[in-house]
Amino acid sequence: MDTKFTPGPWHLDTLVYDGNVTHTVRAPYCTEAVHFRKPKAGYTQAEREQHNADARLIAAAPDLLRCLVALVGIAKDQGWKPEFLEMSREAITKAIGYVPADNT
């Protein structure tokens, strides 16, 4: 799969400093990282859990995409429902801009 993003595995680091929570998502051999933070003041437990879930999802994105592409590649031969295949192809296209030729 030819990608324009940095392939995984990506790693999630969490830092709490001076009332702020900062999540950093790092890719191997990449000089830049994705940072996002939320101030602790007024931060509800539900918002904290949502923020942590977002960070984990971002870190898992390359692995999830690789699995989805592999599943779509075998799904045609396994008789999966067309609507599931279409939904999967749409998700792949959203992530990388196209569906690899062997998964069309």
N, CA, C and O atoms as a printed pandas DataFrame, in Angstrom:
     atom_number atom_name residue_name chain_id  residue_number  x_coord  y_coord  z_coord
0              1         N          MET        A               1    0.855   -1.180    0.000
1              2        CA          MET        A               1    0.000    0.000    0.000
2              3         C          MET        A               1    0.896    1.236    0.000
3              4         O          MET        A               1    1.671    1.445    0.934
4              5         N          ASP        A               2    0.792    2.037   -1.026
5              6        CA          ASP        A               2    1.549    3.276   -1.133
6              7         C          ASP        A               2    0.835    4.356   -0.319
7              8         O          ASP        A               2   -0.316    4.693   -0.599
8              9         N          THR        A               3    1.523    4.894    0.687
9             10        CA          THR        A               3    0.881    5.875    1.564
10            11         C          THR        A               3    1.650    7.183    1.568
11            12         O          THR        A               3    2.849    7.213    1.291
12            13         N          LYS        A               4    0.959    8.251    1.882
13            14        CA          LYS        A               4    1.588    9.551    2.012
14            15         C          LYS        A               4    1.746    9.926    3.482
15            16         O          LYS        A               4    2.319   10.971    3.791
16            17         N          PHE        A               5    1.248    9.096    4.388
17            18        CA          PHE        A               5    1.420    9.346    5.813
18            19         C          PHE        A               5    2.564    8.481    6.329
19            20         O          PHE        A               5    3.013    7.560    5.647
20            21         N          THR        A               6    3.023    8.780    7.516
21            22        CA          THR        A               6    4.090    7.996    8.124
22            23         C          THR        A               6    3.496    6.688    8.625
23            24         O          THR        A               6    2.578    6.703    9.444
24            25         N          PRO        A               7    4.007    5.557    8.144
25            26        CA          PRO        A               7    3.444    4.281    8.579
26            27         C          PRO        A               7    3.698    4.039   10.062
27            28         O          PRO        A               7    4.620    4.608   10.646
28            29         N          GLY        A               8    2.882    3.201   10.653
29            30        CA          GLY        A               8    3.010    2.894   12.074
30            31         C          GLY        A               8    4.176    1.962   12.334
31            32         O          GLY        A               8    4.906    1.615   11.406
32            33         N          PRO        A               9    4.364    1.556   13.559
33            34        CA          PRO        A               9    3.450    1.861   14.653
34            35         C          PRO        A               9    3.656    3.278   15.190
35            36         O          PRO        A               9    4.783    3.759   15.295
36            37         N          TRP        A              10    2.566    3.920   15.519
37            38        CA          TRP        A              10    2.619    5.214   16.184
38            39         C          TRP        A              10    2.485    4.963   17.672
39            40         O          TRP        A              10    1.846    3.997   18.090
40            41         N          HIS        A              11    3.083    5.826   18.470
41            42        CA          HIS        A              11    3.066    5.661   19.922
42            43         C          HIS        A              11    2.449    6.880   20.579
43            44         O          HIS        A              11    2.618    8.006   20.112
44            45         N          LEU        A              12    1.742    6.646   21.654
45            46        CA          LEU        A              12    1.063    7.703   22.386
46            47         C          LEU        A              12    1.782    7.951   23.703
47            48         O          LEU        A              12    1.983    7.026   24.491
48            49         N          ASP        A              13    2.168    9.194   23.940
49            50        CA          ASP        A              13    2.741    9.618   25.209
50            51         C          ASP        A              13    1.801   10.639   25.831
51            52         O          ASP        A              13    1.272   11.502   25.131
52            53         N          THR        A              14    1.588   10.548   27.133
53            54        CA          THR        A              14    0.729   11.488   27.841
54            55         C          THR        A              14    1.539   12.166   28.935
55            56         O          THR        A              14    2.260   11.510   29.687
56            57         N          LEU        A              15    1.414   13.481   29.014
57            58        CA          LEU        A              15    2.136   14.265   30.010
58            59         C          LEU        A              15    1.150   15.191   30.705
59            60         O          LEU        A              15    0.366   15.877   30.049
60            61         N          VAL        A              16    1.188   15.209   32.025
61            62        CA          VAL        A              16    0.398   16.159   32.797
62            63         C          VAL        A              16    1.393   17.096   33.473
63            64         O          VAL        A              16    2.236   16.659   34.256
64            65         N          TYR        A              17    1.287   18.398   33.163
65            66        CA          TYR        A              17    2.211   19.378   33.711
66            67         C          TYR        A              17    1.485   20.692   33.924
67            68         O          TYR        A              17    0.839   21.202   33.009
68            69         N          ASP        A              18    1.584   21.226   35.091
69            70        CA          ASP        A              18    1.030   22.540   35.412
70            71         C          ASP        A              18   -0.452   22.646   35.043
71            72         O          ASP        A              18   -0.898   23.653   34.494
72            73         N          GLY        A              19   -1.199   21.595   35.353
73            74        CA          GLY        A              19   -2.635   21.633   35.105
74            75         C          GLY        A              19   -3.058   21.336   33.684
75            76         O          GLY        A              19   -4.250   21.403   33.382
76            77         N          ASN        A              20   -2.139   21.013   32.807
77            78        CA          ASN        A              20   -2.477   20.701   31.417
78            79         C          ASN        A              20   -2.177   19.241   31.108
79            80         O          ASN        A              20   -1.200   18.672   31.596
80            81         N          VAL        A              21   -3.024   18.658   30.299
81            82        CA          VAL        A              21   -2.799   17.307   29.799
82            83         C          VAL        A              21   -2.389   17.442   28.344
83            84         O          VAL        A              21   -3.107   18.040   27.543
84            85         N          THR        A              22   -1.243   16.890   28.007
85            86        CA          THR        A              22   -0.771   16.926   26.628
86            87         C          THR        A              22   -0.571   15.500   26.139
87            88         O          THR        A              22    0.117   14.703   26.777
88            89         N          HIS        A              23   -1.176   15.188   25.007
89            90        CA          HIS        A              23   -0.951   13.900   24.359
90            91         C          HIS        A              23   -0.048   14.156   23.159
91            92         O          HIS        A              23   -0.252   15.108   22.406
92            93         N          THR        A              24    0.942   13.303   22.994
93            94        CA          THR        A              24    1.826   13.387   21.848
94            95         C          THR        A              24    1.785   12.050   21.121
95            96         O          THR        A              24    2.029   10.999   21.714
96            97         N          VAL        A              25    1.475   12.102   19.837
97            98        CA          VAL        A              25    1.489   10.902   19.011
98            99         C          VAL        A              25    2.745   10.971   18.157
99           100         O          VAL        A              25    2.940   11.918   17.395
100          101         N          ARG        A              26    3.587    9.966   18.290
101          102        CA          ARG        A              26    4.865    9.941   17.578
102          103         C          ARG        A              26    4.928    8.755   16.627
103          104         O          ARG        A              26    4.488    7.648   16.938
104          105         N          ALA        A              27    5.484    9.025   15.474
105          106        CA          ALA        A              27    5.730    7.967   14.501
106          107         C          ALA        A              27    7.226    7.673   14.494
107          108         O          ALA        A              27    8.028    8.567   14.765
108          109         N          PRO        A              28    7.614    6.439   14.189
109          110        CA          PRO        A              28    9.036    6.116   14.177
110          111         C          PRO        A              28    9.774    6.892   13.089
111          112         O          PRO        A              28    9.248    7.104   11.997
112          113         N          TYR        A              29   10.975    7.303   13.397
113          114        CA          TYR        A              29   11.853    7.990   12.444
114          115         C          TYR        A              29   11.267    9.300   11.932
115          116         O          TYR        A              29   11.648    9.766   10.858
116          117         N          CYS        A              30   10.358    9.894   12.674
117          118        CA          CYS        A              30    9.725   11.141   12.258
118          119         C          CYS        A              30   10.184   12.247   13.197
119          120         O          CYS        A              30   10.136   12.090   14.417
120          121         N          THR        A              31   10.625   13.355   12.635
121          122        CA          THR        A              31   11.141   14.437   13.470
122          123         C          THR        A              31   10.042   15.271   14.089
123          124         O          THR        A              31   10.284   15.983   15.064
124          125         N          GLU        A              32    8.832   15.199   13.540
125          126        CA          GLU        A              32    7.724   15.956   14.084
126          127         C          GLU        A              32    6.713   15.006   14.701
127          128         O          GLU        A              32    6.600   13.847   14.301
128          129         N          ALA        A              33    5.987   15.513   15.676
129          130        CA          ALA        A              33    4.959   14.714   16.335
130          131         C          ALA        A              33    3.652   15.496   16.320
131          132         O          ALA        A              33    3.646   16.714   16.142
132          133         N          VAL        A              34    2.566   14.793   16.507
133          134        CA          VAL        A              34    1.264   15.429   16.612
134          135         C          VAL        A              34    1.000   15.682   18.092
135          136         O          VAL        A              34    1.006   14.750   18.895
136          137         N          HIS        A              35    0.768   16.939   18.451
137          138        CA          HIS        A              35    0.491   17.300   19.836
138          139         C          HIS        A              35   -0.921   17.849   19.930
139          140         O          HIS        A              35   -1.368   18.572   19.040
140          141         N          PHE        A              36   -1.610   17.520   20.978
141          142        CA          PHE        A              36   -2.842   18.214   21.271
142          143         C          PHE        A              36   -3.033   18.228   22.770
143          144         O          PHE        A              36   -2.727   17.254   23.458
144          145         N          ARG        A              37   -3.542   19.340   23.270
145          146        CA          ARG        A              37   -3.683   19.479   24.707
146          147         C          ARG        A              37   -5.012   20.114   25.050
147          148         O          ARG        A              37   -5.632   20.799   24.236
148          149         N          LYS        A              38   -5.420   19.873   26.248
149          150        CA          LYS        A              38   -6.633   20.469   26.797
150          151         C          LYS        A              38   -6.289   21.010   28.175
151          152         O          LYS        A              38   -5.608   20.326   28.940
152          153         N          PRO        A              39   -6.729   22.196   28.513
153          154        CA          PRO        A              39   -6.481   22.703   29.854
154          155         C          PRO        A              39   -7.267   21.895   30.887
155          156         O          PRO        A              39   -8.387   21.458   30.624
156          157         N          LYS        A              40   -6.674   21.703   32.056
157          158        CA          LYS        A              40   -7.302   20.909   33.097
158          159         C          LYS        A              40   -8.479   21.639   33.741
159          160         O          LYS        A              40   -9.456   20.998   34.129
160          161         N          ALA        A              41   -8.407   22.960   33.861
161          162        CA          ALA        A              41   -9.469   23.717   34.517
162          163         C          ALA        A              41  -10.792   23.533   33.775
163          164         O          ALA        A              41  -10.856   23.728   32.561
164          165         N          GLY        A              42  -11.839   23.162   34.495
165          166        CA          GLY        A              42  -13.148   22.996   33.892
166          167         C          GLY        A              42  -13.281   21.752   33.032
167          168         O          GLY        A              42  -14.267   21.599   32.312
168          169         N          TYR        A              43  -12.334   20.891   33.097
169          170        CA          TYR        A              43  -12.285   19.688   32.279
170          171         C          TYR        A              43  -13.027   18.583   33.017
171          172         O          TYR        A              43  -12.546   18.115   34.049
172          173         N          THR        A              44  -14.171   18.157   32.526
173          174        CA          THR        A              44  -14.962   17.131   33.212
174          175         C          THR        A              44  -14.346   15.754   32.989
175          176         O          THR        A              44  -13.520   15.567   32.096
176          177         N          GLN        A              45  -14.751   14.818   33.794
177          178        CA          GLN        A              45  -14.269   13.440   33.651
178          179         C          GLN        A              45  -14.647   12.886   32.281
179          180         O          GLN        A              45  -13.842   12.206   31.643
180          181         N          ALA        A              46  -15.857   13.170   31.829
181          182        CA          ALA        A              46  -16.295   12.691   30.511
182          183         C          ALA        A              46  -15.433   13.293   29.402
183          184         O          ALA        A              46  -15.065   12.597   28.456
184          185         N          GLU        A              47  -15.111   14.583   29.513
185          186        CA          GLU        A              47  -14.251   15.221   28.500
186          187         C          GLU        A              47  -12.846   14.637   28.539
187          188         O          GLU        A              47  -12.230   14.443   27.491
188          189         N          ARG        A              48  -12.334   14.357   29.726
189          190        CA          ARG        A              48  -11.001   13.756   29.860
190          191         C          ARG        A              48  -10.988   12.380   29.215
191          192         O          ARG        A              48  -10.046   12.037   28.500
192          193         N          GLU        A              49  -12.027   11.588   29.462
193          194        CA          GLU        A              49  -12.107   10.250   28.860
194          195         C          GLU        A              49  -12.206   10.338   27.338
195          196         O          GLU        A              49  -11.586    9.546   26.628
196          197         N          GLN        A              50  -12.986   11.304   26.833
197          198        CA          GLN        A              50  -13.111   11.489   25.387
198          199         C          GLN        A              50  -11.773   11.893   24.778
199          200         O          GLN        A              50  -11.383   11.369   23.734
200          201         N          HIS        A              51  -11.079   12.807   25.414
201          202        CA          HIS        A              51   -9.772   13.267   24.941
202          203         C          HIS        A              51   -8.784   12.098   24.890
203          204         O          HIS        A              51   -8.052   11.949   23.912
204          205         N          ASN        A              52   -8.761   11.272   25.936
205          206        CA          ASN        A              52   -7.866   10.119   25.970
206          207         C          ASN        A              52   -8.232    9.109   24.886
207          208         O          ASN        A              52   -7.348    8.526   24.258
208          209         N          ALA        A              53   -9.528    8.901   24.665
209          210        CA          ALA        A              53   -9.968    7.979   23.615
210          211         C          ALA        A              53   -9.559    8.496   22.229
211          212         O          ALA        A              53   -9.138    7.714   21.378
212          213         N          ASP        A              54   -9.682    9.809   22.002
213          214        CA          ASP        A              54   -9.256   10.401   20.723
214          215         C          ASP        A              54   -7.769   10.154   20.491
215          216         O          ASP        A              54   -7.357    9.791   19.389
216          217         N          ALA        A              55   -6.970   10.351   21.531
217          218        CA          ALA        A              55   -5.522   10.156   21.405
218          219         C          ALA        A              55   -5.187    8.706   21.078
219          220         O          ALA        A              55   -4.330    8.447   20.233
220          221         N          ARG        A              56   -5.845    7.765   21.731
221          222        CA          ARG        A              56   -5.588    6.347   21.437
222          223         C          ARG        A              56   -5.992    5.990   20.004
223          224         O          ARG        A              56   -5.297    5.229   19.331
224          225         N          LEU        A              57   -7.121    6.544   19.540
225          226        CA          LEU        A              57   -7.575    6.275   18.177
226          227         C          LEU        A              57   -6.581    6.810   17.148
227          228         O          LEU        A              57   -6.280    6.131   16.166
228          229         N          ILE        A              58   -6.075    8.010   17.365
229          230        CA          ILE        A              58   -5.090    8.590   16.445
230          231         C          ILE        A              58   -3.843    7.710   16.396
231          232         O          ILE        A              58   -3.314    7.440   15.318
232          233         N          ALA        A              59   -3.378    7.268   17.548
233          234        CA          ALA        A              59   -2.173    6.430   17.587
234          235         C          ALA        A              59   -2.396    5.082   16.892
235          236         O          ALA        A              59   -1.459    4.524   16.321
236          237         N          ALA        A              60   -3.609    4.561   16.934
237          238        CA          ALA        A              60   -3.916    3.256   16.334
238          239         C          ALA        A              60   -4.255    3.337   14.850
239          240         O          ALA        A              60   -4.352    2.302   14.189
240          241         N          ALA        A              61   -4.438    4.539   14.312
241          242        CA          ALA        A              61   -4.925    4.708   12.941
242          243         C          ALA        A              61   -4.144    3.917   11.885
243          244         O          ALA        A              61   -4.779    3.251   11.068
244          245         N          PRO        A              62   -2.810    3.951   11.854
245          246        CA          PRO        A              62   -2.108    3.189   10.812
246          247         C          PRO        A              62   -2.375    1.689   10.887
247          248         O          PRO        A              62   -2.515    1.031    9.855
248          249         N          ASP        A              63   -2.445    1.145   12.102
249          250        CA          ASP        A              63   -2.707   -0.282   12.254
250          251         C          ASP        A              63   -4.128   -0.631   11.826
251          252         O          ASP        A              63   -4.351   -1.651   11.175
252          253         N          LEU        A              64   -5.086    0.216   12.191
253          254        CA          LEU        A              64   -6.476   -0.016   11.791
254          255         C          LEU        A              64   -6.622    0.026   10.276
255          256         O          LEU        A              64   -7.321   -0.805    9.696
256          257         N          LEU        A              65   -5.972    0.981    9.638
257          258        CA          LEU        A              65   -6.043    1.097    8.184
258          259         C          LEU        A              65   -5.434   -0.126    7.510
259          260         O          LEU        A              65   -6.017   -0.672    6.573
260          261         N          ARG        A              66   -4.275   -0.556    7.975
261          262        CA          ARG        A              66   -3.615   -1.725    7.387
262          263         C          ARG        A              66   -4.517   -2.961    7.492
263          264         O          ARG        A              66   -4.622   -3.737    6.543
264          265         N          CYS        A              67   -5.163   -3.140    8.644
265          266        CA          CYS        A              67   -6.076   -4.273    8.833
266          267         C          CYS        A              67   -7.284   -4.175    7.911
267          268         O          CYS        A              67   -7.694   -5.173    7.318
268          269         N          LEU        A              68   -7.854   -2.987    7.787
269          270        CA          LEU        A              68   -9.033   -2.817    6.941
270          271         C          LEU        A              68   -8.704   -3.100    5.476
271          272         O          LEU        A              68   -9.485   -3.753    4.783
272          273         N          VAL        A              69   -7.568   -2.620    5.005
273          274        CA          VAL        A              69   -7.168   -2.892    3.623
274          275         C          VAL        A              69   -7.006   -4.399    3.413
275          276         O          VAL        A              69   -7.438   -4.928    2.389
276          277         N          ALA        A              70   -6.395   -5.088    4.364
277          278        CA          ALA        A              70   -6.210   -6.540    4.247
278          279         C          ALA        A              70   -7.550   -7.260    4.259
279          280         O          ALA        A              70   -7.762   -8.190    3.480
280          281         N          LEU        A              71   -8.454   -6.839    5.132
281          282        CA          LEU        A              71   -9.775   -7.477    5.193
282          283         C          LEU        A              71  -10.565   -7.286    3.913
283          284         O          LEU        A              71  -11.200   -8.224    3.430
284          285         N          VAL        A              72  -10.535   -6.089    3.361
285          286        CA          VAL        A              72  -11.257   -5.846    2.109
286          287         C          VAL        A              72  -10.670   -6.703    0.994
287          288         O          VAL        A              72  -11.393   -7.171    0.115
288          289         N          GLY        A              73   -9.364   -6.903    1.036
289          290        CA          GLY        A              73   -8.718   -7.730    0.021
290          291         C          GLY        A              73   -9.213   -9.165    0.010
291          292         O          GLY        A              73   -9.261   -9.784   -1.053
292          293         N          ILE        A              74   -9.583   -9.708    1.157
293          294        CA          ILE        A              74  -10.074  -11.084    1.204
294          295         C          ILE        A              74  -11.598  -11.160    1.264
295          296         O          ILE        A              74  -12.174  -12.215    1.002
296          297         N          ALA        A              75  -12.252  -10.057    1.606
297          298        CA          ALA        A              75  -13.699  -10.061    1.816
298          299         C          ALA        A              75  -14.484  -10.397    0.558
299          300         O          ALA        A              75  -15.519  -11.060    0.628
300          301         N          LYS        A              76  -13.997   -9.944   -0.593
301          302        CA          LYS        A              76  -14.708  -10.219   -1.845
302          303         C          LYS        A              76  -14.879  -11.718   -2.048
303          304         O          LYS        A              76  -15.928  -12.177   -2.500
304          305         N          ASP        A              77  -13.841  -12.474   -1.713
305          306        CA          ASP        A              77  -13.864  -13.922   -1.907
306          307         C          ASP        A              77  -14.641  -14.646   -0.814
307          308         O          ASP        A              77  -14.950  -15.829   -0.960
308          309         N          GLN        A              78  -14.958  -13.965    0.261
309          310        CA          GLN        A              78  -15.652  -14.583    1.379
310          311         C          GLN        A              78  -17.145  -14.292    1.385
311          312         O          GLN        A              78  -17.853  -14.738    2.287
312          313         N          GLY        A              79  -17.633  -13.557    0.402
313          314        CA          GLY        A              79  -19.050  -13.296    0.285
314          315         C          GLY        A              79  -19.590  -12.261    1.266
315          316         O          GLY        A              79  -20.752  -12.330    1.664
316          317         N          TRP        A              80  -18.753  -11.302    1.656
317          318        CA          TRP        A              80  -19.234  -10.258    2.563
318          319         C          TRP        A              80  -20.293   -9.413    1.876
319          320         O          TRP        A              80  -20.305   -9.294    0.651
320          321         N          LYS        A              81  -21.165   -8.838    2.652
321          322        CA          LYS        A              81  -22.239   -8.014    2.113
322          323         C          LYS        A              81  -21.665   -6.819    1.359
323          324         O          LYS        A              81  -20.710   -6.196    1.823
324          325         N          PRO        A              82  -22.244   -6.493    0.192
325          326        CA          PRO        A              82  -21.751   -5.371   -0.609
326          327         C          PRO        A              82  -21.741   -4.048    0.159
327          328         O          PRO        A              82  -20.832   -3.240   -0.026
328          329         N          GLU        A              83  -22.737   -3.815    1.018
329          330        CA          GLU        A              83  -22.772   -2.551    1.750
330          331         C          GLU        A              83  -21.612   -2.441    2.751
331          332         O          GLU        A              83  -21.125   -1.339    3.005
332          333         N          PHE        A              84  -21.163   -3.570    3.320
333          334        CA          PHE        A              84  -20.009   -3.548    4.211
334          335         C          PHE        A              84  -18.740   -3.250    3.423
335          336         O          PHE        A              84  -17.896   -2.467    3.859
336          337         N          LEU        A              85  -18.616   -3.877    2.267
337          338        CA          LEU        A              85  -17.443   -3.619    1.426
338          339         C          LEU        A              85  -17.393   -2.159    0.997
339          340         O          LEU        A              85  -16.327   -1.543    1.010
340          341         N          GLU        A              86  -18.535   -1.604    0.619
341          342        CA          GLU        A              86  -18.577   -0.199    0.192
342          343         C          GLU        A              86  -18.211    0.722    1.345
343          344         O          GLU        A              86  -17.457    1.677    1.155
344          345         N          MET        A              87  -18.732    0.451    2.536
345          346        CA          MET        A              87  -18.404    1.258    3.706
346          347         C          MET        A              87  -16.902    1.180    4.001
347          348         O          MET        A              87  -16.282    2.188    4.340
348          349         N          SER        A              88  -16.334    0.013    3.874
349          350        CA          SER        A              88  -14.906   -0.168    4.119
350          351         C          SER        A              88  -14.066    0.573    3.081
351          352         O          SER        A              88  -13.073    1.215    3.421
352          353         N          ARG        A              89  -14.472    0.479    1.813
353          354        CA          ARG        A              89  -13.748    1.192    0.756
354          355         C          ARG        A              89  -13.831    2.702    0.958
355          356         O          ARG        A              89  -12.860    3.414    0.703
356          357         N          GLU        A              90  -14.977    3.197    1.411
357          358        CA          GLU        A              90  -15.119    4.633    1.684
358          359         C          GLU        A              90  -14.181    5.068    2.807
359          360         O          GLU        A              90  -13.583    6.141    2.733
360          361         N          ALA        A              91  -14.047    4.245    3.842
361          362        CA          ALA        A              91  -13.152    4.575    4.950
362          363         C          ALA        A              91  -11.694    4.591    4.490
363          364         O          ALA        A              91  -10.924    5.466    4.889
364          365         N          ILE        A              92  -11.317    3.627    3.655
365          366        CA          ILE        A              92   -9.951    3.591    3.127
366          367         C          ILE        A              92   -9.688    4.825    2.273
367          368         O          ILE        A              92   -8.638    5.455    2.397
368          369         N          THR        A              93  -10.628    5.169    1.414
369          370        CA          THR        A              93  -10.484    6.347    0.557
370          371         C          THR        A              93  -10.371    7.615    1.398
371          372         O          THR        A              93   -9.581    8.503    1.076
372          373         N          LYS        A              94  -11.141    7.705    2.455
373          374        CA          LYS        A              94  -11.075    8.867    3.352
374          375         C          LYS        A              94   -9.678    8.981    3.974
375          376         O          LYS        A              94   -9.170   10.086    4.165
376          377         N          ALA        A              95   -9.064    7.844    4.287
377          378        CA          ALA        A              95   -7.757    7.846    4.944
378          379         C          ALA        A              95   -6.615    8.117    3.982
379          380         O          ALA        A              95   -5.708    8.882    4.312
380          381         N          ILE        A              96   -6.632    7.504    2.785
381          382        CA          ILE        A              96   -5.463    7.629    1.900
382          383         C          ILE        A              96   -5.788    8.218    0.525
383          384         O          ILE        A              96   -4.884    8.454   -0.276
384          385         N          GLY        A              97   -7.064    8.456    0.251
385          386        CA          GLY        A              97   -7.436    9.113   -1.003
386          387         C          GLY        A              97   -7.800    8.173   -2.135
387          388         O          GLY        A              97   -8.227    8.628   -3.196
388          389         N          TYR        A              98   -7.641    6.863   -1.935
389          390        CA          TYR        A              98   -7.964    5.890   -2.979
390          391         C          TYR        A              98   -8.064    4.515   -2.328
391          392         O          TYR        A              98   -7.679    4.335   -1.173
392          393         N          VAL        A              99   -8.583    3.551   -3.079
393          394        CA          VAL        A              99   -8.579    2.150   -2.637
394          395         C          VAL        A              99   -7.523    1.435   -3.474
395          396         O          VAL        A              99   -7.565    1.514   -4.702
396          397         N          PRO        A             100   -6.574    0.736   -2.839
397          398        CA          PRO        A             100   -5.563    0.025   -3.611
398          399         C          PRO        A             100   -6.197   -0.868   -4.678
399          400         O          PRO        A             100   -7.254   -1.457   -4.453
400          401         N          ALA        A             101   -5.553   -0.965   -5.824
401          402        CA          ALA        A             101   -6.096   -1.671   -6.995
402          403         C          ALA        A             101   -6.517   -3.090   -6.708
403          404         O          ALA        A             101   -7.507   -3.555   -7.272
404          405         N          ASP        A             102   -5.801   -3.798   -5.852
405          406        CA          ASP        A             102   -6.155   -5.198   -5.583
406          407         C          ASP        A             102   -7.333   -5.300   -4.606
407          408         O          ASP        A             102   -7.735   -6.407   -4.249
408          409         N          ASN        A             103   -7.891   -4.166   -4.168
409          410        CA          ASN        A             103   -9.023   -4.177   -3.242
410          411         C          ASN        A             103  -10.254   -3.515   -3.841
411          412         O          ASN        A             103  -11.151   -3.109   -3.103
412          413         N          THR        A             104  -10.315   -3.398   -5.148
413          414        CA          THR        A             104  -11.469   -2.747   -5.785
414          415         C          THR        A             104  -12.547   -3.733   -6.103
415          416         O          THR        A             104  -13.588   -3.357   -6.640
